[in-house]
Amino acid sequence: MKLRCVFDVERNKELKDKYEKICDDLRKRFHAKSLYDVRKQVFEEYYVMPSYARNTHTGKIKDGVKLSELEVSMICDGGYSHFGGSSAINNGTFRVVIYTD
């Protein structure tokens, strides 16, 4: 899935409310203070490769954990404050590219 830039999300009140609700629901669902804390609970493997203007997050979701591509991207990024990117899940493995600049 294509990830939306934070500026696009914040311009659209309905979309911003939806994204905030997803973040809140993830924290509540996994009893975590932050989305970064959720990583330990839902990812069996997790790696991040920084490069120019982007971070590429890869790993494996633990068996039995159901997450959408948007949820995985929010967990990797700690929210949705980025300049876009992409997210994909394939048989429990994921690849999230977050544009940082």
MOPAC internal coordinates of N, CA, C and O (Angstrom, degrees):
PM7 1SCF
backbone

  N    0.0000 0     0.00 0     0.00 0    0    0    0
  C    1.4368 1     0.00 0     0.00 0    1    0    0
  C    1.5132 1   108.96 1     0.00 0    2    1    0
  O    1.2310 1   120.94 1   -30.47 1    3    2    1
  N    1.2868 1   115.80 1   149.53 1    3    2    1
  C    1.4584 1   121.32 1   176.03 1    5    3    2
  C    1.5247 1   108.46 1   -84.17 1    6    5    3
  O    1.2310 1   120.29 1   -47.84 1    7    6    5
  N    1.3373 1   117.06 1   132.16 1    7    6    5
  C    1.4589 1   122.07 1   178.98 1    9    7    6
  C    1.5167 1   109.79 1   -92.32 1   10    9    7
  O    1.2310 1   120.92 1   -39.06 1   11   10    9
  N    1.3195 1   115.84 1   140.94 1   11   10    9
  C    1.4557 1   121.95 1  -177.32 1   13   11   10
  C    1.5210 1   110.94 1   -87.21 1   14   13   11
  O    1.2310 1   120.57 1   -34.71 1   15   14   13
  N    1.2981 1   116.51 1   145.29 1   15   14   13
  C    1.4590 1   124.27 1   175.91 1   17   15   14
  C    1.5332 1   108.90 1   -66.52 1   18   17   15
  O    1.2310 1   120.53 1   -36.79 1   19   18   17
  N    1.3248 1   116.60 1   143.21 1   19   18   17
  C    1.4658 1   121.58 1  -179.03 1   21   19   18
  C    1.5293 1   111.41 1   -56.09 1   22   21   19
  O    1.2310 1   119.54 1   145.72 1   23   22   21
  N    1.3161 1   118.48 1   -34.28 1   23   22   21
  C    1.4618 1   120.91 1  -179.83 1   25   23   22
  C    1.5276 1   111.14 1   -66.62 1   26   25   23
  O    1.2310 1   120.08 1   142.10 1   27   26   25
  N    1.3353 1   117.46 1   -37.90 1   27   26   25
  C    1.4598 1   120.95 1   176.45 1   29   27   26
  C    1.5264 1   110.82 1   -66.15 1   30   29   27
  O    1.2310 1   120.67 1   139.44 1   31   30   29
  N    1.3273 1   116.32 1   -40.56 1   31   30   29
  C    1.4647 1   120.79 1  -179.76 1   33   31   30
  C    1.5255 1   110.17 1   -65.05 1   34   33   31
  O    1.2310 1   120.39 1   134.38 1   35   34   33
  N    1.3214 1   116.87 1   -45.62 1   35   34   33
  C    1.4596 1   120.20 1  -175.56 1   37   35   34
  C    1.5252 1   113.20 1   -71.49 1   38   37   35
  O    1.2310 1   119.55 1   157.83 1   39   38   37
  N    1.3236 1   118.47 1   -22.17 1   39   38   37
  C    1.4690 1   121.87 1   176.62 1   41   39   38
  C    1.5232 1   112.10 1   -74.18 1   42   41   39
  O    1.2310 1   120.73 1   157.75 1   43   42   41
  N    1.3154 1   116.20 1   -22.25 1   43   42   41
  C    1.4601 1   121.34 1  -176.07 1   45   43   42
  C    1.5344 1   108.49 1  -109.48 1   46   45   43
  O    1.2310 1   120.20 1   -75.89 1   47   46   45
  N    1.3347 1   117.22 1   104.11 1   47   46   45
  C    1.4597 1   121.37 1  -174.49 1   49   47   46
  C    1.5286 1   112.53 1   -57.19 1   50   49   47
  O    1.2310 1   120.01 1   136.94 1   51   50   49
  N    1.3206 1   117.58 1   -43.06 1   51   50   49
  C    1.4667 1   120.80 1   179.68 1   53   51   50
  C    1.5217 1   111.07 1   -61.97 1   54   53   51
  O    1.2310 1   120.49 1   136.68 1   55   54   53
  N    1.3330 1   116.67 1   -43.32 1   55   54   53
  C    1.4596 1   120.45 1  -179.64 1   57   55   54
  C    1.5280 1   110.58 1   -68.04 1   58   57   55
  O    1.2310 1   120.43 1   138.09 1   59   58   57
  N    1.3242 1   116.77 1   -41.91 1   59   58   57
  C    1.4708 1   119.89 1   178.19 1   61   59   58
  C    1.5228 1   110.33 1   -61.48 1   62   61   59
  O    1.2310 1   120.11 1   135.37 1   63   62   61
  N    1.3335 1   117.39 1   -44.63 1   63   62   61
  C    1.4631 1   120.79 1   177.91 1   65   63   62
  C    1.5324 1   110.90 1   -60.45 1   66   65   63
  O    1.2310 1   120.48 1   139.21 1   67   66   65
  N    1.3201 1   116.70 1   -40.79 1   67   66   65
  C    1.4667 1   121.29 1   178.73 1   69   67   66
  C    1.5295 1   110.33 1   -62.85 1   70   69   67
  O    1.2310 1   120.08 1   133.70 1   71   70   69
  N    1.3365 1   117.44 1   -46.30 1   71   70   69
  C    1.4592 1   121.18 1  -179.41 1   73   71   70
  C    1.5297 1   111.26 1   -65.10 1   74   73   71
  O    1.2310 1   120.28 1   139.37 1   75   74   73
  N    1.3242 1   117.07 1   -40.63 1   75   74   73
  C    1.4677 1   120.70 1   177.73 1   77   75   74
  C    1.5242 1   110.57 1   -62.81 1   78   77   75
  O    1.2310 1   120.71 1   139.80 1   79   78   77
  N    1.3294 1   116.25 1   -40.20 1   79   78   77
  C    1.4670 1   120.26 1   178.97 1   81   79   78
  C    1.5265 1   110.55 1   -65.02 1   82   81   79
  O    1.2310 1   119.80 1   138.64 1   83   82   81
  N    1.3100 1   117.99 1   -41.36 1   83   82   81
  C    1.4665 1   121.10 1   178.51 1   85   83   82
  C    1.5242 1   109.89 1   -61.58 1   86   85   83
  O    1.2310 1   120.13 1   134.26 1   87   86   85
  N    1.3318 1   117.37 1   -45.74 1   87   86   85
  C    1.4743 1   120.88 1   178.68 1   89   87   86
  C    1.5203 1   110.96 1   -60.53 1   90   89   87
  O    1.2310 1   120.31 1   133.27 1   91   90   89
  N    1.3304 1   117.01 1   -46.73 1   91   90   89
  C    1.4672 1   121.22 1   179.28 1   93   91   90
  C    1.5228 1   111.37 1   -62.17 1   94   93   91
  O    1.2310 1   120.67 1   136.12 1   95   94   93
  N    1.3317 1   116.32 1   -43.88 1   95   94   93
  C    1.4670 1   120.24 1   179.73 1   97   95   94
  C    1.5258 1   111.62 1   -62.03 1   98   97   95
  O    1.2310 1   119.98 1   140.32 1   99   98   97
  N    1.3322 1   117.65 1   -39.68 1   99   98   97
  C    1.4632 1   120.58 1   178.05 1  101   99   98
  C    1.5231 1   111.03 1   -63.39 1  102  101   99
  O    1.2310 1   120.31 1   135.20 1  103  102  101
  N    1.3384 1   117.00 1   -44.80 1  103  102  101
  C    1.4683 1   119.86 1   179.08 1  105  103  102
  C    1.5263 1   111.10 1   -62.30 1  106  105  103
  O    1.2310 1   120.28 1   138.01 1  107  106  105
  N    1.3207 1   117.07 1   -41.99 1  107  106  105
  C    1.4675 1   120.80 1   179.47 1  109  107  106
  C    1.5252 1   111.20 1   -68.69 1  110  109  107
  O    1.2310 1   120.88 1   135.82 1  111  110  109
  N    1.3174 1   115.92 1   -44.18 1  111  110  109
  C    1.4702 1   121.27 1  -177.62 1  113  111  110
  C    1.5204 1   111.83 1   -58.94 1  114  113  111
  O    1.2310 1   120.67 1   143.06 1  115  114  113
  N    1.3384 1   116.32 1   -36.94 1  115  114  113
  C    1.4591 1   120.29 1  -177.13 1  117  115  114
  C    1.5314 1   112.57 1  -108.86 1  118  117  115
  O    1.2310 1   120.90 1  -166.46 1  119  118  117
  N    1.3349 1   115.89 1    13.54 1  119  118  117
  C    1.4831 1   122.17 1   175.92 1  121  119  118
  C    1.5234 1   111.32 1    48.55 1  122  121  119
  O    1.2310 1   120.95 1  -125.94 1  123  122  121
  N    1.3264 1   115.79 1    54.06 1  123  122  121
  C    1.4618 1   121.75 1  -176.31 1  125  123  122
  C    1.5260 1   110.48 1  -123.40 1  126  125  123
  O    1.2310 1   121.05 1   -31.54 1  127  126  125
  N    1.3223 1   115.60 1   148.46 1  127  126  125
  C    1.4648 1   120.59 1   177.30 1  129  127  126
  C    1.5193 1   111.30 1   -75.09 1  130  129  127
  O    1.2310 1   120.76 1   145.07 1  131  130  129
  N    1.3400 1   116.15 1   -34.93 1  131  130  129
  C    1.4635 1   119.88 1   179.73 1  133  131  130
  C    1.5207 1   109.39 1  -137.04 1  134  133  131
  O    1.2310 1   121.12 1   -15.59 1  135  134  133
  N    1.3193 1   115.46 1   164.41 1  135  134  133
  C    1.4648 1   119.51 1   178.28 1  137  135  134
  C    1.5219 1   111.46 1   -68.49 1  138  137  135
  O    1.2310 1   120.25 1   153.29 1  139  138  137
  N    1.3417 1   117.13 1   -26.71 1  139  138  137
  C    1.4621 1   119.55 1   175.85 1  141  139  138
  C    1.5290 1   110.58 1   -61.29 1  142  141  139
  O    1.2310 1   120.38 1   144.50 1  143  142  141
  N    1.3404 1   116.88 1   -35.50 1  143  142  141
  C    1.4642 1   121.24 1   179.28 1  145  143  142
  C    1.5269 1   111.71 1   -68.71 1  146  145  143
  O    1.2310 1   120.42 1   154.77 1  147  146  145
  N    1.3149 1   116.81 1   -25.23 1  147  146  145
  C    1.4611 1   121.42 1  -179.88 1  149  147  146
  C    1.5324 1   110.43 1   -68.17 1  150  149  147
  O    1.2310 1   119.94 1   149.85 1  151  150  149
  N    1.3178 1   117.72 1   -30.15 1  151  150  149
  C    1.4804 1   121.65 1  -178.20 1  153  151  150
  C    1.5194 1   111.95 1   -50.15 1  154  153  151
  O    1.2310 1   120.45 1   132.54 1  155  154  153
  N    1.3220 1   116.74 1   -47.46 1  155  154  153
  C    1.4707 1   121.36 1  -176.75 1  157  155  154
  C    1.5178 1   111.79 1   -62.42 1  158  157  155
  O    1.2310 1   120.59 1   149.59 1  159  158  157
  N    1.3047 1   116.47 1   -30.41 1  159  158  157
  C    1.4582 1   120.80 1  -176.94 1  161  159  158
  C    1.5266 1   113.60 1   -82.73 1  162  161  159
  O    1.2310 1   120.11 1   150.87 1  163  162  161
  N    1.3237 1   117.40 1   -29.13 1  163  162  161
  C    1.4668 1   119.04 1  -171.44 1  165  163  162
  C    1.5240 1   114.56 1  -111.37 1  166  165  163
  O    1.2310 1   119.99 1   161.72 1  167  166  165
  N    1.3326 1   117.63 1   -18.28 1  167  166  165
  C    1.4577 1   119.48 1  -178.19 1  169  167  166
  C    1.5260 1   110.73 1  -105.14 1  170  169  167
  O    1.2310 1   121.17 1   -54.12 1  171  170  169
  N    1.3124 1   115.36 1   125.88 1  171  170  169
  C    1.4654 1   121.48 1   174.14 1  173  171  170
  C    1.5243 1   109.49 1   -75.64 1  174  173  171
  O    1.2310 1   121.11 1   141.49 1  175  174  173
  N    1.3156 1   115.48 1   -38.51 1  175  174  173
  C    1.4680 1   122.69 1   175.95 1  177  175  174
  C    1.5189 1   107.10 1  -133.00 1  178  177  175
  O    1.2310 1   121.19 1   -35.06 1  179  178  177
  N    1.3328 1   115.33 1   144.94 1  179  178  177
  C    1.4599 1   119.33 1   179.11 1  181  179  178
  C    1.5250 1   109.39 1  -152.52 1  182  181  179
  O    1.2310 1   121.18 1   -50.94 1  183  182  181
  N    1.3206 1   115.34 1   129.06 1  183  182  181
  C    1.4644 1   121.75 1   178.49 1  185  183  182
  C    1.5246 1   108.51 1  -137.41 1  186  185  183
  O    1.2310 1   120.95 1   -31.68 1  187  186  185
  N    1.3174 1   115.79 1   148.32 1  187  186  185
  C    1.4632 1   119.78 1   173.83 1  189  187  186
  C    1.5205 1   107.60 1  -131.90 1  190  189  187
  O    1.2310 1   121.25 1   -47.39 1  191  190  189
  N    1.3297 1   115.22 1   132.61 1  191  190  189
  C    1.4515 1   121.37 1   179.00 1  193  191  190
  C    1.5259 1   107.99 1  -117.73 1  194  193  191
  O    1.2310 1   120.52 1   -75.30 1  195  194  193
  N    1.3403 1   116.60 1   104.70 1  195  194  193
  C    1.4560 1   118.98 1   177.04 1  197  195  194
  C    1.5229 1   110.90 1   -76.15 1  198  197  195
  O    1.2310 1   120.80 1   -35.68 1  199  198  197
  N    1.2911 1   116.07 1   144.32 1  199  198  197
  C    1.4649 1   121.45 1   173.85 1  201  199  198
  C    1.5237 1   106.81 1  -151.18 1  202  201  199
  O    1.2310 1   120.64 1     1.03 1  203  202  201
  N    1.2978 1   116.37 1  -178.97 1  203  202  201
  C    1.4619 1   120.29 1  -176.87 1  205  203  202
  C    1.5209 1   111.23 1   -58.04 1  206  205  203
  O    1.2310 1   120.51 1   -60.66 1  207  206  205
  N    1.3188 1   116.64 1   119.34 1  207  206  205
  C    1.4642 1   125.41 1   173.51 1  209  207  206
  C    1.5311 1   114.71 1    65.16 1  210  209  207
  O    1.2310 1   119.97 1  -165.71 1  211  210  209
  N    1.3235 1   117.67 1    14.29 1  211  210  209
  C    1.4661 1   119.29 1   178.68 1  213  211  210
  C    1.5218 1   111.23 1  -160.33 1  214  213  211
  O    1.2310 1   121.47 1   -24.45 1  215  214  213
  N    1.3121 1   114.80 1   155.55 1  215  214  213
  C    1.4551 1   122.50 1   170.05 1  217  215  214
  C    1.5189 1   107.06 1  -122.76 1  218  217  215
  O    1.2310 1   120.79 1   -47.05 1  219  218  217
  N    1.3249 1   116.09 1   132.95 1  219  218  217
  C    1.4503 1   120.80 1   178.14 1  221  219  218
  C    1.5250 1   108.12 1  -109.22 1  222  221  219
  O    1.2310 1   120.97 1   -61.34 1  223  222  221
  N    1.3198 1   115.75 1   118.66 1  223  222  221
  C    1.4582 1   123.16 1  -178.80 1  225  223  222
  C    1.5279 1   107.62 1  -104.48 1  226  225  223
  O    1.2310 1   120.53 1   -49.02 1  227  226  225
  N    1.3294 1   116.60 1   130.98 1  227  226  225
  C    1.4588 1   120.75 1   177.45 1  229  227  226
  C    1.5203 1   108.80 1  -135.87 1  230  229  227
  O    1.2310 1   120.95 1   -19.57 1  231  230  229
  N    1.3075 1   115.79 1   160.43 1  231  230  229
  C    1.4512 1   119.19 1   177.03 1  233  231  230
  C    1.5048 1   112.41 1   164.24 1  234  233  231
  O    1.2310 1   121.90 1    15.58 1  235  234  233
  N    1.3354 1   113.97 1  -164.42 1  235  234  233
  C    1.4651 1   121.72 1  -178.35 1  237  235  234
  C    1.5167 1   108.63 1  -130.53 1  238  237  235
  O    1.2310 1   121.08 1   -46.01 1  239  238  237
  N    1.3205 1   115.55 1   133.99 1  239  238  237
  C    1.4588 1   122.64 1   176.80 1  241  239  238
  C    1.5287 1   108.06 1   -82.48 1  242  241  239
  O    1.2310 1   120.39 1   -42.92 1  243  242  241
  N    1.3265 1   116.85 1   137.08 1  243  242  241
  C    1.4612 1   120.96 1   179.21 1  245  243  242
  C    1.5240 1   110.48 1   -60.32 1  246  245  243
  O    1.2310 1   121.13 1   -33.16 1  247  246  245
  N    1.3320 1   115.43 1   146.84 1  247  246  245
  C    1.4664 1   121.00 1   177.50 1  249  247  246
  C    1.5215 1   110.12 1   -57.55 1  250  249  247
  O    1.2310 1   120.74 1   -41.65 1  251  250  249
  N    1.3126 1   116.20 1   138.35 1  251  250  249
  C    1.4527 1   121.94 1   177.46 1  253  251  250
  C    1.5144 1   114.65 1    88.15 1  254  253  251
  O    1.2310 1   119.81 1   168.73 1  255  254  253
  N    1.3386 1   117.97 1   -11.27 1  255  254  253
  C    1.4630 1   121.38 1   178.76 1  257  255  254
  C    1.5268 1   108.13 1   -91.02 1  258  257  255
  O    1.2310 1   120.79 1   -55.91 1  259  258  257
  N    1.3128 1   116.10 1   124.09 1  259  258  257
  C    1.4633 1   121.45 1   179.88 1  261  259  258
  C    1.5250 1   108.89 1  -106.68 1  262  261  259
  O    1.2310 1   120.68 1   -60.38 1  263  262  261
  N    1.3217 1   116.31 1   119.62 1  263  262  261
  C    1.4683 1   122.58 1   179.78 1  265  263  262
  C    1.5185 1   109.48 1  -136.89 1  266  265  263
  O    1.2310 1   120.87 1   -32.20 1  267  266  265
  N    1.3190 1   115.94 1   147.80 1  267  266  265
  C    1.4631 1   120.77 1   173.55 1  269  267  266
  C    1.5305 1   108.81 1   -85.60 1  270  269  267
  O    1.2310 1   120.65 1   -12.50 1  271  270  269
  N    1.3103 1   116.36 1   167.50 1  271  270  269
  C    1.4611 1   120.70 1   177.25 1  273  271  270
  C    1.5243 1   111.16 1   -62.02 1  274  273  271
  O    1.2310 1   120.31 1   142.67 1  275  274  273
  N    1.3340 1   117.01 1   -37.33 1  275  274  273
  C    1.4599 1   120.91 1   177.73 1  277  275  274
  C    1.5299 1   110.72 1   -66.06 1  278  277  275
  O    1.2310 1   120.04 1   136.78 1  279  278  277
  N    1.3271 1   117.52 1   -43.22 1  279  278  277
  C    1.4613 1   120.92 1   178.38 1  281  279  278
  C    1.5242 1   111.54 1   -61.65 1  282  281  279
  O    1.2310 1   120.22 1   136.81 1  283  282  281
  N    1.3230 1   117.19 1   -43.19 1  283  282  281
  C    1.4628 1   120.35 1   178.53 1  285  283  282
  C    1.5262 1   110.13 1   -61.54 1  286  285  283
  O    1.2310 1   120.20 1   137.89 1  287  286  285
  N    1.3307 1   117.22 1   -42.11 1  287  286  285
  C    1.4604 1   119.68 1   179.82 1  289  287  286
  C    1.5286 1   110.95 1   -64.14 1  290  289  287
  O    1.2310 1   120.03 1   141.65 1  291  290  289
  N    1.3254 1   117.56 1   -38.35 1  291  290  289
  C    1.4624 1   120.86 1   178.99 1  293  291  290
  C    1.5241 1   111.55 1   -67.25 1  294  293  291
  O    1.2310 1   120.33 1   142.26 1  295  294  293
  N    1.3123 1   116.97 1   -37.74 1  295  294  293
  C    1.4650 1   120.65 1   177.15 1  297  295  294
  C    1.5227 1   110.03 1   -66.15 1  298  297  295
  O    1.2310 1   120.05 1   136.42 1  299  298  297
  N    1.3179 1   117.52 1   -43.58 1  299  298  297
  C    1.4695 1   120.97 1   179.15 1  301  299  298
  C    1.5188 1   111.84 1   -63.36 1  302  301  299
  O    1.2310 1   120.44 1   139.08 1  303  302  301
  N    1.3198 1   116.76 1   -40.92 1  303  302  301
  C    1.4653 1   121.98 1  -175.13 1  305  303  302
  C    1.5239 1   112.92 1   -88.79 1  306  305  303
  O    1.2310 1   120.06 1   165.77 1  307  306  305
  N    1.3069 1   117.48 1   -14.23 1  307  306  305
  C    1.4572 1   120.28 1  -174.63 1  309  307  306
  C    1.5114 1   111.76 1    77.42 1  310  309  307
  O    1.2310 1   120.22 1  -159.85 1  311  310  309
  N    1.3019 1   117.19 1    20.15 1  311  310  309
  C    1.4601 1   123.53 1  -178.43 1  313  311  310
  C    1.5102 1   110.42 1   148.52 1  314  313  311
  O    1.2310 1   120.92 1    42.71 1  315  314  313
  N    1.3354 1   115.84 1  -137.29 1  315  314  313
  C    1.4661 1   119.65 1  -179.81 1  317  315  314
  C    1.5217 1   111.16 1  -142.60 1  318  317  315
  O    1.2310 1   120.03 1  -152.45 1  319  318  317
  N    1.3164 1   117.54 1    27.55 1  319  318  317
  C    1.4701 1   121.92 1  -179.69 1  321  319  318
  C    1.5278 1   110.58 1   -88.44 1  322  321  319
  O    1.2310 1   121.08 1  -107.91 1  323  322  321
  N    1.3009 1   115.54 1    72.09 1  323  322  321
  C    1.4600 1   120.89 1  -179.37 1  325  323  322
  C    1.5218 1   109.10 1  -142.38 1  326  325  323
  O    1.2310 1   120.79 1    -0.35 1  327  326  325
  N    1.3016 1   116.09 1   179.65 1  327  326  325
  C    1.4637 1   121.76 1  -175.84 1  329  327  326
  C    1.5220 1   112.59 1  -103.07 1  330  329  327
  O    1.2310 1   120.58 1  -153.13 1  331  330  329
  N    1.3266 1   116.50 1    26.87 1  331  330  329
  C    1.4592 1   121.10 1  -179.94 1  333  331  330
  C    1.5106 1   111.09 1   104.59 1  334  333  331
  O    1.2310 1   121.74 1     8.41 1  335  334  333
  N    1.3192 1   114.28 1  -171.59 1  335  334  333
  C    1.4604 1   120.40 1   179.97 1  337  335  334
  C    1.5060 1   110.54 1   149.22 1  338  337  335
  O    1.2310 1   121.28 1    29.37 1  339  338  337
  N    1.3316 1   115.16 1  -150.63 1  339  338  337
  C    1.4523 1   120.46 1   179.51 1  341  339  338
  C    1.5226 1   109.54 1  -150.09 1  342  341  339
  O    1.2310 1   121.21 1   -22.77 1  343  342  341
  N    1.3230 1   115.29 1   157.23 1  343  342  341
  C    1.4563 1   121.25 1   180.00 1  345  343  342
  C    1.5206 1   108.58 1  -143.57 1  346  345  343
  O    1.2310 1   120.98 1   -44.00 1  347  346  345
  N    1.3316 1   115.73 1   136.00 1  347  346  345
  C    1.4673 1   120.18 1   179.30 1  349  347  346
  C    1.5241 1   109.64 1  -145.47 1  350  349  347
  O    1.2310 1   121.35 1   -38.70 1  351  350  349
  N    1.3298 1   115.03 1   141.30 1  351  350  349
  C    1.4629 1   122.25 1   175.28 1  353  351  350
  C    1.5201 1   106.76 1  -123.83 1  354  353  351
  O    1.2310 1   121.02 1   -46.11 1  355  354  353
  N    1.3433 1   115.65 1   133.89 1  355  354  353
  C    1.4547 1   121.08 1   179.34 1  357  355  354
  C    1.5226 1   108.81 1  -141.21 1  358  357  355
  O    1.2310 1   120.38 1   -70.78 1  359  358  357
  N    1.3293 1   116.87 1   109.22 1  359  358  357
  C    1.4628 1   122.45 1   179.44 1  361  359  358
  C    1.5255 1   112.73 1    53.44 1  362  361  359
  O    1.2310 1   120.38 1  -138.00 1  363  362  361
  N    1.3179 1   116.88 1    42.00 1  363  362  361
  C    1.4527 1   121.18 1   176.35 1  365  363  362
  C    1.5133 1   115.50 1    88.34 1  366  365  363
  O    1.2310 1   120.17 1   168.56 1  367  366  365
  N    1.3243 1   117.29 1   -11.44 1  367  366  365
  C    1.4632 1   119.22 1   175.12 1  369  367  366
  C    1.5263 1   108.01 1   -98.44 1  370  369  367
  O    1.2310 1   121.22 1   -28.36 1  371  370  369
  N    1.3206 1   115.27 1   151.64 1  371  370  369
  C    1.4589 1   118.52 1  -177.05 1  373  371  370
  C    1.5210 1   110.93 1  -134.18 1  374  373  371
  O    1.2310 1   122.07 1   -21.62 1  375  374  373
  N    1.3268 1   113.64 1   158.38 1  375  374  373
  C    1.4614 1   122.96 1   174.08 1  377  375  374
  C    1.5246 1   106.58 1  -142.87 1  378  377  375
  O    1.2310 1   121.15 1   -61.40 1  379  378  377
  N    1.3232 1   115.41 1   118.60 1  379  378  377
  C    1.4554 1   121.64 1   179.99 1  381  379  378
  C    1.5197 1   108.31 1  -123.19 1  382  381  379
  O    1.2310 1   120.58 1   -55.88 1  383  382  381
  N    1.3123 1   116.50 1   124.12 1  383  382  381
  C    1.4660 1   121.82 1   176.01 1  385  383  382
  C    1.5107 1   107.39 1  -108.25 1  386  385  383
  O    1.2310 1   120.74 1   -57.36 1  387  386  385
  N    1.3307 1   116.19 1   122.64 1  387  386  385
  C    1.4548 1   123.20 1  -178.89 1  389  387  386
  C    1.5359 1   108.09 1  -113.82 1  390  389  387
  O    1.2310 1   120.87 1   -59.32 1  391  390  389
  N    1.3225 1   115.95 1   120.68 1  391  390  389
  C    1.4669 1   119.83 1   175.98 1  393  391  390
  C    1.5227 1   108.35 1   -78.84 1  394  393  391
  O    1.2310 1   120.69 1   -53.91 1  395  394  393
  N    1.3157 1   116.29 1   126.09 1  395  394  393
  C    1.4682 1   121.12 1  -175.48 1  397  395  394
  C    1.5100 1   112.65 1  -106.20 1  398  397  395
  O    1.2310 1   119.77 1   172.10 1  399  398  397
  N    1.2942 1   118.04 1    -7.90 1  399  398  397
  C    1.4645 1   121.21 1  -176.92 1  401  399  398
  C    1.5136 1   110.35 1  -149.59 1  402  401  399
  O    1.2310 1   120.10 1   180.00 1  403  402  401

